[in-house]
Amino acid sequence: MLADSGADAVQVPQNVFDWKQIASSGWDALARSGKIVFVRSVFLQGLVFMEPEQLQAQMAFAAPANGR
C-alpha cells in the first residue's frame, strides 16, 4: 500500500526482531517504487542494548540479542 501511494517518502517501523515486512516482500515493493524510506524503532528505543537484568519479564526475549 505504501509503495503505491503518491508520497515521495514514507516512514516505517522496522526492528531487528520483526522481519514481517522483509518476509512479505514489503521492502522489495518499496525499493521498486523509488521512494525515500525512513526507518524508525530499529533498536526498539534502546531495548537491544539494555543489560539483561534491566529487562522486564515480558522483554526477556531480547536478552540474547546483545550476545550476553
N, C-alpha and C positions, 0 to 999 in steps of 0.2 A: 504494500500500500504506500509506504514512504517513497519507494523507488518511482512510483507512478505519479506522485504528487507534483505540483507545479513549482515547488520550492527549489531554490538553488542549493540550500544546505539543510541538513537535518541533525538533530541531536538524539542519540540513542543510548539507553543504559546497556552496558555490557561489562561483565566482570569475569575474573579468572575462574569462577566456579560455574557459571551459567553459559553453556555453549549452545543453547537452543537456536539462536539466530544463525550461528555458523552451521549447525547440523541441518537446519531447514533451508539453507541456501539464501537466507536473508541478506547476508553480506555480499554474496555474489550479485544479487539483484541491484544492490546499492552501488557496487563497483561499476556495473554495466551502465547505470543511469548517469554516471558522471557527476553526481552530487558531492558536495563537500560534506563529510561526516565528522561530527564532533561526538566523541565518546565520553560518557560520564560514569562515575562509580566503578572504575576499573579495579580498584583495590578495596572496594566496599568501605569507603571512608576510613581507611586505615585498618580494617579488620584483619587483613592479610599479614600485617606487620606487628600485631599485638603479641605479647608474650602469652603462651598457652594458659598460664594461671590467671590472666586478666579476662579471659573469655567467659561469658555467661554460658550456662549449661547448654542452651539451645544453639550456641555457636561453636560448640566443641568440634564440629566437623572441619573447622578452619585450622585447627592446631597443626596438622601435618603439613600445611601449605608453606610454612616458613622453615621447614627442614629440621625442626626440633623434635 
